[in-house]
Each structure stands twice: as structure tokens, then as C-alpha cells.
Amino acid sequence: MENINAIAALFGTLITLLLSVVAYFIKQLHTDFKSMEKDLIEVKTMALIIKTEFKSGNDLLNQKVEYIEKRVHNLELSIFKNQDYEK
């Protein structure tokens, strides 16, 4: 009977230790997932910032191209008008 009690106590202790180890690793895993979630949010924010900067830069370049196209068009019109007057 004493052997059965000793074996039961040994298995109880062993199961408690194993569950403690499992609980520790689950806690570490949970901490890692929280950290990963924060990093993912930071990456999303940075991607949104970069996308916004790229869009604003692209819009500015498009405005400059349109302005230059208008100037070239006006210059072409004035050159053609001058050629018509010379004839």
C-alpha cells in the first residue's frame, strides 16, 4: 500500500512539474505573440506612411508635368503664331 501511495505521489509531482513547464512555455508564447502583434501594427503604420508619401510625391510630379506640358503648348502656339506673322 505504501508503494502505491509513493508511486501516486511521484506521478502527481511529475505531472505538476510537467504542467508547470507547459504553462511557462505557453506564457512565453503568449508574450511573443503580443510582441509580434505590436511589430505588425508598427509595420502596417510604416507601410501606410510610405504609401502616403509616395502618393503625395507622385501627385506633385504629375502637377509639375502638367505645368510643363501647358508651358510647352503655350510656347508652341506662340512660335506658330510668330511663323504665321512672318509669312
C-alpha positions as CSV (number, residue, x, y, z in Angstrom):
1,M,0.0,0.0,0.0
2,E,2.9,2.3,0.8
3,N,4.3,1.7,-2.7
4,I,1.1,2.7,-4.3
5,N,0.9,5.9,-2.3
6,A,4.6,6.6,-3.1
7,I,4.1,6.0,-6.8
8,A,0.9,8.1,-6.8
9,A,2.8,10.9,-5.1
10,L,5.7,10.6,-7.6
11,F,3.3,10.7,-10.6
12,G,1.4,13.6,-9.0
13,T,4.7,15.5,-8.6
14,L,5.9,14.6,-12.1
15,I,2.6,15.7,-13.6
16,T,2.7,19.0,-11.7
17,L,6.2,19.7,-12.9
18,L,5.3,19.0,-16.5
19,L,2.2,21.1,-16.3
20,S,4.3,23.9,-14.8
21,V,6.8,23.7,-17.7
22,V,3.9,23.7,-20.2
23,A,2.4,26.7,-18.5
24,Y,5.7,28.5,-18.6
25,F,6.1,27.9,-22.4
26,I,2.5,28.9,-23.1
27,K,3.1,32.2,-21.2
28,Q,6.3,32.8,-23.2
29,L,4.4,32.1,-26.4
30,H,1.7,34.5,-25.4
31,T,4.3,37.2,-24.7
32,D,5.9,36.5,-28.1
33,F,2.5,36.8,-29.9
34,K,1.8,40.2,-28.1
35,S,5.3,41.4,-29.3
36,M,4.7,40.2,-32.8
37,E,1.3,41.9,-32.8
38,K,2.9,45.2,-31.8
39,D,5.6,44.8,-34.5
40,L,2.9,44.0,-37.1
41,I,1.0,47.1,-36.2
42,E,4.2,49.2,-36.5
43,V,4.9,47.7,-39.9
44,K,1.4,48.4,-41.1
45,T,1.7,52.0,-39.9
46,M,5.1,52.5,-41.6
47,A,3.7,51.0,-44.9
48,L,0.8,53.4,-44.7
49,I,3.1,56.3,-44.2
50,I,5.4,55.3,-47.1
51,K,2.3,54.8,-49.3
52,T,1.0,58.2,-48.4
53,E,4.4,59.9,-49.0
54,F,4.7,58.1,-52.4
55,K,1.2,59.2,-53.4
56,S,1.9,62.8,-52.4
57,G,5.2,62.7,-54.3
58,N,3.5,61.2,-57.3
59,D,0.8,63.9,-57.2
60,L,3.4,66.6,-57.1
61,L,5.3,65.2,-60.0
62,N,2.1,64.9,-62.0
63,Q,1.3,68.6,-61.3
64,K,4.8,69.6,-62.4
65,V,4.4,67.5,-65.6
66,E,1.0,69.1,-66.4
67,Y,2.5,72.6,-65.8
68,I,5.4,71.9,-68.1
69,E,3.1,70.5,-70.7
70,K,1.0,73.7,-70.6
71,R,4.1,75.8,-70.9
72,V,5.3,73.8,-73.9
73,H,1.9,74.0,-75.5
74,N,1.8,77.8,-75.0
75,L,5.4,78.1,-76.4
76,E,4.4,76.1,-79.4
77,L,1.4,78.3,-80.0
78,S,3.4,81.4,-79.8
79,I,6.1,80.0,-82.1
80,F,3.4,79.0,-84.7
81,K,1.8,82.5,-84.4
82,N,5.2,84.1,-85.0
83,Q,5.8,82.0,-88.0
84,D,2.4,82.9,-89.4
85,Y,3.1,86.6,-89.0
86,E,6.5,86.3,-90.8
87,K,4.8,84.8,-93.8
